[in-house]
Each structure stands twice: as structure tokens, then as C-alpha cells.
Amino acid sequence: LSLERSLGMSDIGEGMNESLALDCSVYKQSYLLKITKPSNIDLYNCRDISTLFDEKNSEKITNWILDLSLVKYIDSSGIGILIRQAGIIQPKGYKIYILNPKPSTSHIFSMTGFSKWFSIETNLDEIKV
């Protein structure tokens, strides 16, 4: 419980079984994926992102910018989906950029060592794609 409080994750269980509100557009020859309402990315909804990745992987634009500014928490299922996508696109020379993660989400990436798979950014205009 103290770990949840220190990471700001006291509301982890909120919104379970809800679909993610996603907005996908093209920005500088990359996909810009925004989570458009406060959410968790977890076992219950990570398939929403996975399905979108699968739909877009056949198209020529393959860099991804994920705006996680409204994501309160990401669990191992959510990270697994991102790692899977990184494994598909990185051998082709493309990247996943994580934009504006909350401190609790950013901490999970660094604590688990998965931050090496992604470029974590705070300013959309400074992302060089």
C-alpha cells in the first residue's frame, strides 16, 4: 500500500473493464496516439492499443508517439503491448516515443528497466522523427 501511495497509484482499480479513449493521427510522418481521458493501461484494456498497432503495422508510417499525459497507471500487460510493438518496429529502424508520462507511469518504465525500449519525451515539438 505504501508503494501505491508513493507512486500516486491509489486509484489503480478505477475504470476497470473500460475501453480506452484513443485518438490516432499522423504527425511528422509518425502516428500520434493520444489517450483522451484519464485512464489506466492494464490487462482490461491494453487490447485496444494492441488492435490499433496491428491495424497500422501494414501501413508505411511506423514511428509511434504515445501521449500518456492522462494515463494514471500502466501495468505489465500494457508495458508488454508496448514492448511487443517496439520489437516489431525497431528492427526496421523506427521508434516508440512516450510523451508526457505522469511521474507514476514514468517511474514504472525506469524501475522495470523498460525505459531503454522507448524514448521518453516532454515536448512534442522536440521529437525528431
N, C-alpha and C positions, 0 to 999 in steps of 0.2 A: 504493500500500500504506500509506503513512503517513496518507493521508486516512481510510482504513478504520480504522486504529488510533485516530486522534484522535476519530473519531465512535463508536468502540465497535462497529464493524461487522465484526469479524474472523470472525464466524460467519454471514455473509450467505448463503453457499451451503447451509447446513444446512437440512434439511427441505424441499428442493426437491421439487416434484410432490406435496406433501401437501395434502390439503384442510384448510381452516381449521376449528377447533372453535369454532362460533358459538352463542351463546345470545341470543335476541331476546325481550325482554319489554316491557311497557308501564310507563313511569314518568312520572308527572305529565303525562299527555297527550302523551308523546313515546315513540318507540321507543328503548329502551336496548339497544344491541348490544354484547355482550362477546365478545372473543376469549378463550377459556377455557384455552388452553395456550400456552406460549411459541411464537411464530411470526414469520415474515416475511410481509408482504403484498407479493406480487410477481406477475409475469406468470403464474406457475404456478398461483396460487390466487385471484387477485383476482375471478375469475368467481363464486366462492362468494358474495362480498359483492354483486356486481352482480345476481345472480339474486335474492337476498333483497330488495334495493332494488326491483327490478322487480315482485316479488310484492306488496310492501307499498304501492307507489305508488298503487294504486287505492283504498286504504282512507283514512279520514278523518284519521288521525293521521299527520302528515308531518314533524314535527321529528325529528331523529335525534341521539342521544347515543352516540358511539362510544368505548367504553372500550378504549384502546390500551395499557394499562399492561403487557401481556405481549407487545406487538409489539416485536421487536428491530430491525426494519428495514422500511421501505416504499420501494418503487421507483416509477418513473414510471408504471408500469401501475396500481399501487394508488392513487397520487395521482390519476391520470386517472379512475378509477372514482368517487372521492370528488368530484372537480370536476364530473363529469357529473351526479351526484345533486344537488349544490348548484345546478347550472344548472336542474334541474327544479323544485326546491322553493323556491328563493329568490325567484323572481318571484311566488310565491303568499304571500310573507311569512314563510316558515319558514327554519330554520337547521340547520346541522350543527355540533354541539359535539364537540370532540375532548377526551376526558377522560384525564388522567394519562399523556400520552405519555412514553416514555423520552427522555432528553436527545438521543440519536442521531436518534430519529424527529422530535422537536420541531425539531431543528436543520435537518433536511431541509425541513420546512414553511417555516421562516423563511428559509433560504438560497435557496430557489427563489421566494420571494415568494408562495407559495400560502397562507400563514397568513392573508392578507386574506379568503380564502374561508370560513374557519372560525373559530369562537370556541374558543380553546384554554383549557381549564379544569383545575383541580387538585382541586376539591371538588364532588362530585355535588350536595350539598345547596344549593350556592350558584348552581347553574344556574337561571336564571329563564326558564321556558318558558311 
